[in-house]
Amino acid sequence: MHLSPCRDIWLSADRVWDGVADAPVDGVSVRVRDGRVAELGTPPGGAEIKELTGCTLLPGFIDCHVHCLDERLDTSSAAYQVLSALPVLRTLLAGGFTTVRDLGGAQQALNPALRRAVEEGLTLGPRMVVAPNILSPRAGHADKAPELAERYGAEVGTLADGPEELRRAVRRQARAGADWIKFAGSGGFSSPVDGPSQTAYSQTEMDTLVGTATDLQLPCATHAFDDESITRAIRAGVRSVEHACLASPSVYRLMESTGTFLVPTQYVQTYFLEGLDDDDVWRGRPPRMRSTYRQHAERLRAGLARPARSDVKIAFGTDAGMFPHADNWREFRTLVTNGLSPLRALRAATGVAAELLGRPDLGRIEPGATADLVALRGDPFEDIDATGRVDFVMREGRSVVRPSATD
């Protein structure tokens, strides 16, 4: 698979959705020139045309919550971790995801190197926006090997307690090349020690963390499931809340009133809930994880319907890496199953996601926009599973060419 430059070309699909309108339109082609959308209209005679028969052309998708590096390799060499991520990047791009926000791992700050490799053309993948690590208290969600710390004093994780340690940790993330700061506002399902209904940091600690990041012009995302953790994080000024699967309606109203983005990562919850009795799903997972999901299963199922009943700004994010990256398109299906309209689900992965990332040139098809485009076989407004049938991908005006069967 490689990128093929397209200096001046028209893309002609059965229908085009610009990322803004309420529905796609028929009979319109999109001209791409020098990496940008040049115009929408009818190709003139003699123009180079890429026919996308039977397809819907949309803005390239944005996944705002992925993990390209396998957290189970946290104690492996940096070289092996990076090499293992290269097929992941290709998989995401081939699936129509032209931008991803990688929210890091526990230990080494490696995704800035992946971002640079993609930017410089050393490897093929989506545009990357990165938080190098997840900041966590000791005994928190990203304290990955507390038994090693107890026995040998060896900590696995980017761990910080108290205002001074948190200031230092945020500055180290900035030094490592962070675009975002991510922190554990609550415990989690895969945590070795805590759980998803436990709050990780005090209000003072969150205020210090987010304030330091704000001074460095870095937005913050918080991993948070429960009401208290989310409320503290919003008071501190986070830009996005990740998960929020156990949040009550009152906290959804708080997110609405403050304009805080929600990245609900619903497919990963469904993946584990549906696999509770499948031993293969849990092979290699932390020992407590399965029982923690069982304990919270009913509250999780009830929580999955709440985003659709709210006016929260929902940005698409999957937690891919907790399940196979090639399945991240299933987040669309899950969002629609849980009550979102196809339009709102598609906007979550285009215009709303672009707004979250502060990239108005992404997530839409209009003159001047970056030419990130995806063509799907079928019409996702009628069949949301069309998001899993990718026929064509373009990133910054360069088409993704897949190897043929004879290559």
C-alpha positions as CSV (number, residue, x, y, z in Angstrom):
1,M,0.0,0.0,0.0
2,H,1.3,3.5,-0.9
3,L,0.2,7.0,-1.5
4,S,-0.2,8.2,-5.1
5,P,-0.1,12.0,-5.7
6,C,-3.1,13.5,-7.6
7,R,-2.2,17.0,-8.7
8,D,-5.5,17.8,-10.4
9,I,-8.3,15.3,-10.4
10,W,-12.1,15.0,-10.2
11,L,-13.7,12.4,-8.0
12,S,-17.1,11.3,-9.3
13,A,-19.3,9.3,-6.9
14,D,-23.0,8.5,-7.0
15,R,-23.5,10.9,-4.1
16,V,-21.4,13.4,-2.0
17,W,-21.9,14.4,1.6
18,D,-19.9,17.5,2.5
19,G,-19.9,16.9,6.3
20,V,-22.2,19.8,6.9
21,A,-25.5,19.2,5.1
22,D,-28.3,17.0,6.5
23,A,-28.1,14.6,3.6
24,P,-25.9,13.7,0.6
25,V,-26.5,15.2,-2.8
26,D,-26.4,13.4,-6.2
27,G,-24.8,14.5,-9.4
28,V,-21.9,16.5,-7.9
29,S,-18.2,15.8,-8.4
30,V,-15.3,17.0,-6.3
31,R,-12.2,18.5,-7.8
32,V,-8.9,18.0,-5.9
33,R,-5.9,20.1,-6.7
34,D,-2.6,20.3,-4.9
35,G,-3.8,18.6,-1.7
36,R,-6.9,20.8,-1.3
37,V,-10.6,20.6,-2.4
38,A,-10.7,23.1,-5.3
39,E,-14.4,23.0,-6.2
40,L,-17.6,21.0,-6.3
41,G,-19.5,20.8,-9.6
42,T,-19.3,19.1,-13.0
43,P,-16.0,18.1,-14.6
44,P,-15.2,19.9,-17.8
45,G,-14.3,18.0,-21.0
46,G,-10.8,16.5,-20.9
47,A,-10.5,16.5,-17.1
48,E,-9.0,13.5,-15.3
49,I,-11.8,11.7,-13.5
50,K,-11.8,9.0,-10.9
51,E,-15.1,7.1,-11.2
52,L,-16.4,5.9,-7.8
53,T,-19.5,4.1,-9.1
54,G,-22.0,2.9,-6.4
55,C,-20.2,4.9,-3.7
56,T,-20.8,7.8,-1.4
57,L,-18.0,10.3,-1.1
58,L,-17.5,11.8,2.4
59,P,-14.8,13.7,4.3
60,G,-12.1,11.4,5.7
61,F,-13.0,10.0,9.1
62,I,-11.4,11.1,12.3
63,D,-11.0,8.7,15.3
64,C,-10.3,10.8,18.4
65,H,-9.4,7.9,20.7
66,V,-7.0,5.2,19.5
67,H,-3.9,3.4,20.8
68,C,-1.6,2.5,18.0
69,L,1.0,1.1,20.4
70,D,0.1,-2.1,22.2
71,E,0.0,-1.4,26.0
72,R,0.8,-5.1,26.6
73,L,4.2,-4.3,25.2
74,D,4.9,-1.5,27.6
75,T,8.0,-3.3,29.0
76,S,9.3,-4.3,25.5
77,S,12.0,-2.4,23.7
78,A,11.0,0.9,22.2
79,A,12.1,-0.3,18.7
80,Y,9.8,-3.3,18.9
81,Q,6.9,-1.3,20.1
82,V,7.3,1.2,17.3
83,L,7.7,-1.5,14.6
84,S,4.6,-3.3,15.9
85,A,2.6,-0.1,15.4
86,L,3.4,0.3,11.7
87,P,0.8,-2.2,10.4
88,V,-1.7,-0.6,12.7
89,L,-1.2,2.8,11.0
90,R,-1.8,1.2,7.6
91,T,-4.9,-0.6,8.8
92,L,-6.4,2.6,10.1
93,L,-5.7,4.6,6.9
94,A,-7.1,1.8,4.7
95,G,-10.3,1.9,6.8
96,G,-10.9,5.5,5.8
97,F,-9.5,7.1,8.9
98,T,-7.3,9.9,7.7
99,T,-6.7,11.5,11.1
100,V,-6.4,9.9,14.5
101,R,-5.8,11.2,18.0
102,D,-3.5,8.7,19.7
103,L,-4.0,8.9,23.4
104,G,-0.8,7.2,24.4
105,G,0.4,4.4,26.6
106,A,1.6,4.0,30.1
107,Q,5.3,4.1,29.8
108,Q,7.5,5.4,27.0
109,A,6.6,8.5,24.9
110,L,6.7,6.9,21.5
111,N,3.8,8.2,19.5
112,P,5.5,11.5,18.7
113,A,8.0,9.5,16.7
114,L,5.2,7.8,14.9
115,R,3.6,11.2,14.1
116,R,6.9,12.4,12.7
117,A,7.4,9.3,10.6
118,V,4.0,9.7,9.0
119,E,4.5,13.5,8.4
120,E,7.9,12.8,6.8
121,G,6.6,10.0,4.6
122,L,8.7,7.3,6.3
123,T,5.7,5.2,6.9
124,L,2.1,5.2,5.7
125,G,-0.7,6.1,8.1
126,P,-3.3,8.7,9.1
127,R,-2.4,12.2,10.3
128,M,-1.6,11.8,14.0
129,V,-2.4,14.1,16.9
130,V,-0.9,12.7,20.1
131,A,-0.8,12.6,23.9
132,P,2.4,10.7,24.6
133,N,1.2,9.1,27.8
134,I,-1.7,8.9,30.2
135,L,-0.9,10.6,33.5
136,S,-2.1,8.6,36.5
137,P,-1.8,8.6,40.2
138,R,-0.1,5.7,41.9
139,A,-2.7,3.0,42.5
140,G,-4.6,4.6,39.6
141,H,-5.7,3.4,36.2
142,A,-2.3,3.6,34.5
143,D,-0.2,2.3,37.4
144,K,0.4,-0.8,35.3
145,A,2.5,-3.0,37.6
146,P,2.0,-2.1,41.2
147,E,3.4,-5.5,42.3
148,L,6.8,-4.6,40.7
149,A,6.7,-1.3,42.5
150,E,6.0,-2.9,45.8
151,R,8.7,-5.6,45.5
152,Y,11.4,-3.9,43.5
153,G,10.6,-0.2,43.4
154,A,10.2,-0.4,39.6
155,E,7.1,1.7,38.4
156,V,5.5,1.0,35.1
157,G,3.4,4.1,34.1
158,T,3.6,7.8,33.9
159,L,2.8,8.4,37.5
160,A,2.3,11.6,39.4
161,D,0.7,12.5,42.7
162,G,0.2,16.0,44.1
163,P,0.4,19.4,42.4
164,E,4.2,19.6,42.0
165,E,4.6,16.1,40.5
166,L,1.7,16.9,38.1
167,R,3.2,20.2,37.0
168,R,6.5,18.4,36.3
169,A,4.7,15.5,34.5
170,V,2.8,17.9,32.2
171,R,5.9,19.7,31.3
172,R,7.7,16.5,30.5
173,Q,4.8,15.5,28.2
174,A,5.2,18.9,26.4
175,R,8.9,18.3,26.1
176,A,8.2,14.9,24.6
177,G,6.2,16.5,21.8
178,A,2.6,16.4,23.1
179,D,-0.3,17.9,21.2
180,W,-2.7,16.9,24.0
181,I,-2.4,16.0,27.7
182,K,-4.4,12.9,28.8
183,F,-4.9,12.0,32.4
184,A,-6.8,9.4,34.3
185,G,-9.6,11.2,36.1
186,S,-11.1,8.0,37.3
187,G,-10.2,4.3,37.6
188,G,-10.9,1.9,34.8
189,F,-12.0,-1.5,33.9
190,S,-8.5,-2.7,33.0
191,S,-6.9,-1.2,36.1
192,P,-4.7,-3.4,38.2
193,V,-5.9,-1.8,41.5
194,D,-8.8,0.7,41.1
195,G,-12.1,0.6,39.4
196,P,-14.2,2.8,37.1
197,S,-16.4,4.3,39.9
198,Q,-13.4,5.6,41.8
199,T,-12.1,9.1,41.4
200,A,-8.4,9.4,40.8
201,Y,-7.4,13.0,41.5
202,S,-8.5,15.7,43.9
203,Q,-10.0,19.0,42.5
204,T,-6.7,20.8,43.4
205,E,-4.7,18.2,41.5
206,M,-6.9,18.4,38.4
207,D,-6.9,22.2,38.5
208,T,-3.1,22.2,38.6
209,L,-2.7,19.6,35.8
210,V,-5.1,21.3,33.5
211,G,-3.9,24.8,34.4
212,T,-0.3,23.8,33.6
213,A,-1.4,22.3,30.3
214,T,-3.3,25.5,29.5
215,D,-0.3,27.6,30.2
216,L,1.5,25.5,27.5
217,Q,-1.5,25.8,25.1
218,L,-2.1,22.1,25.3
219,P,-5.8,20.9,25.6
220,C,-6.6,18.1,28.0
221,A,-8.6,14.9,27.7
222,T,-9.6,12.9,30.7
223,H,-10.3,9.2,31.0
224,A,-13.3,9.3,33.3
225,F,-16.3,7.1,33.9
226,D,-18.2,8.3,36.9
227,D,-20.0,11.5,37.9
228,E,-17.5,12.9,40.4
229,S,-14.4,12.4,38.2
230,I,-16.1,14.0,35.2
231,T,-17.4,16.9,37.2
232,R,-14.0,17.7,38.7
233,A,-12.4,17.5,35.3
234,I,-15.0,19.8,33.7
235,R,-14.5,22.3,36.6
236,A,-10.7,22.1,35.9
237,G,-11.3,22.9,32.2
238,V,-10.8,19.8,30.2
239,R,-11.7,19.9,26.5
240,S,-12.9,16.3,26.2
241,V,-14.2,13.5,28.4
242,E,-13.3,10.0,27.3
243,H,-15.9,7.2,28.0
244,A,-18.3,8.6,30.6
245,C,-20.2,5.4,30.4
246,L,-21.4,5.5,34.0
247,A,-22.4,9.2,34.0
248,S,-25.8,10.3,35.1
249,P,-28.1,12.6,33.1
250,S,-27.1,15.6,35.4
251,V,-23.5,15.2,34.3
252,Y,-24.6,15.1,30.6
253,R,-26.4,18.4,31.2
254,L,-23.1,19.8,32.7
255,M,-21.2,18.7,29.6
256,E,-23.9,20.4,27.5
257,S,-23.8,23.7,29.4
258,T,-20.0,23.9,29.3
259,G,-19.5,22.8,25.7
260,T,-17.3,19.9,26.8
261,F,-16.8,17.3,24.1
262,L,-17.7,13.7,24.8
263,V,-15.8,10.8,23.2
264,P,-18.1,7.9,24.2
265,T,-16.1,4.8,22.9
266,Q,-19.2,2.7,22.9
267,Y,-18.0,-0.2,20.7
268,V,-15.3,-1.2,23.1
269,Q,-17.8,-1.5,25.9
270,T,-20.1,-3.6,23.8
271,Y,-17.2,-5.8,22.7
272,F,-16.4,-6.7,26.3
273,L,-20.0,-6.9,27.4
274,E,-20.9,-9.3,24.6
275,G,-17.8,-11.3,25.2
276,L,-18.2,-11.8,29.0
277,D,-18.6,-15.6,28.5
278,D,-16.0,-15.9,25.7
279,D,-12.6,-16.9,27.2
280,D,-10.8,-15.9,24.0
281,V,-11.8,-12.2,24.6
282,W,-10.1,-12.2,28.0
283,R,-6.9,-14.1,27.1
284,G,-3.9,-11.8,27.9
285,R,-6.1,-9.2,29.7
286,P,-5.6,-8.1,33.3
287,P,-7.0,-10.7,35.7
288,R,-9.5,-8.3,37.4
289,M,-10.9,-6.9,34.1
290,R,-13.5,-9.5,33.4
291,S,-15.0,-9.5,36.9
292,T,-15.1,-5.7,36.8
293,Y,-17.1,-5.7,33.6
294,R,-19.5,-8.3,35.2
295,Q,-19.9,-6.1,38.2
296,H,-20.8,-3.0,36.2
297,A,-22.6,-4.7,33.2
298,E,-26.1,-3.4,33.9
299,R,-25.0,0.2,34.6
300,L,-22.9,0.1,31.4
301,R,-25.8,-1.1,29.3
302,A,-28.1,1.6,30.7
303,G,-25.4,4.2,30.1
304,L,-24.9,3.4,26.4
305,A,-28.3,5.1,25.6
306,R,-27.6,8.4,27.4
307,P,-25.5,10.2,24.8
308,A,-28.2,9.9,22.1
309,R,-30.7,11.5,24.5
310,S,-28.4,14.5,25.2
311,D,-27.3,17.5,23.2
312,V,-23.6,16.9,24.2
313,K,-21.1,17.5,21.4
314,I,-20.2,13.9,20.5
315,A,-16.8,13.3,18.8
316,F,-16.1,9.9,17.4
317,G,-13.6,7.8,19.2
318,T,-13.2,4.0,19.6
319,D,-10.4,3.0,22.0
320,A,-9.1,0.9,19.1
321,G,-6.2,-1.1,20.4
322,M,-8.3,-2.5,23.2
323,F,-9.9,-4.5,20.3
324,P,-8.6,-5.0,16.7
325,H,-8.0,-1.7,14.9
326,A,-9.6,-2.9,11.7
327,D,-13.0,-3.0,13.6
328,N,-13.1,0.6,14.7
329,W,-15.7,1.3,12.0
330,R,-18.1,-0.7,14.2
331,E,-18.3,2.3,16.5
332,F,-20.6,3.8,13.9
333,R,-23.0,0.8,14.1
334,T,-22.9,0.9,17.9
335,L,-23.7,4.6,18.1
336,V,-26.7,4.1,15.8
337,T,-27.9,1.0,17.6
338,N,-27.8,3.1,20.8
339,G,-30.0,5.8,19.4
340,L,-27.9,8.3,17.4
341,S,-29.1,9.1,13.9
342,P,-26.7,8.1,11.1
343,L,-26.2,11.9,10.4
344,R,-25.1,12.5,14.0
345,A,-22.8,9.5,14.0
346,L,-21.2,10.6,10.7
347,R,-20.8,14.2,11.9
348,A,-19.2,12.9,15.1
349,A,-16.4,11.4,12.9
350,T,-16.0,14.5,10.7
351,G,-17.1,18.0,11.6
352,V,-17.4,17.6,15.3
353,A,-14.2,15.6,15.6
354,A,-12.4,18.3,13.5
355,E,-13.8,21.0,15.9
356,L,-12.5,19.1,18.9
357,L,-9.0,18.9,17.4
358,G,-9.1,22.6,16.3
359,R,-8.8,21.7,12.6
360,P,-11.4,23.6,10.6
361,D,-9.8,22.4,7.4
362,L,-10.7,18.8,8.2
363,G,-14.1,17.0,8.4
364,R,-15.7,18.8,5.4
365,I,-15.7,18.9,1.7
366,E,-15.6,22.6,0.6
367,P,-13.2,24.7,-1.4
368,G,-10.0,25.2,0.5
369,A,-10.5,22.2,2.8
370,T,-7.7,19.6,3.1
371,A,-8.4,16.9,0.6
372,D,-9.0,14.0,3.1
373,L,-11.7,11.9,1.5
374,V,-13.3,8.5,1.8
375,A,-15.6,6.7,-0.6
376,L,-17.9,4.0,0.8
377,R,-19.7,1.3,-1.2
378,G,-23.4,2.1,-0.6
379,D,-25.1,4.9,1.3
380,P,-24.3,5.2,5.0
381,F,-27.4,7.3,5.6
382,E,-29.5,4.3,4.7
383,D,-27.1,1.6,5.9
384,I,-24.6,2.6,8.5
385,D,-22.6,-0.6,7.9
386,A,-21.4,1.1,4.7
387,T,-18.8,2.7,6.9
388,G,-17.1,-0.7,6.9
389,R,-17.1,-1.0,3.1
390,V,-14.3,1.4,2.1
391,D,-13.6,1.6,-1.6
392,F,-11.3,4.6,-1.9
393,V,-9.2,6.8,0.5
394,M,-7.4,10.0,-0.1
395,R,-5.2,11.9,2.4
396,E,-4.0,15.4,1.6
397,G,-4.8,14.9,-2.1
398,R,-2.9,11.6,-2.4
399,S,-4.9,8.5,-3.0
400,V,-4.2,5.3,-1.0
401,V,-3.2,2.6,-3.5
402,R,-3.7,-0.9,-2.1
403,P,-1.6,-3.8,-3.5
404,S,-3.3,-5.9,-6.1
405,A,-3.8,-9.6,-5.8
406,T,-0.8,-10.2,-8.2
407,D,1.6,-7.9,-6.3
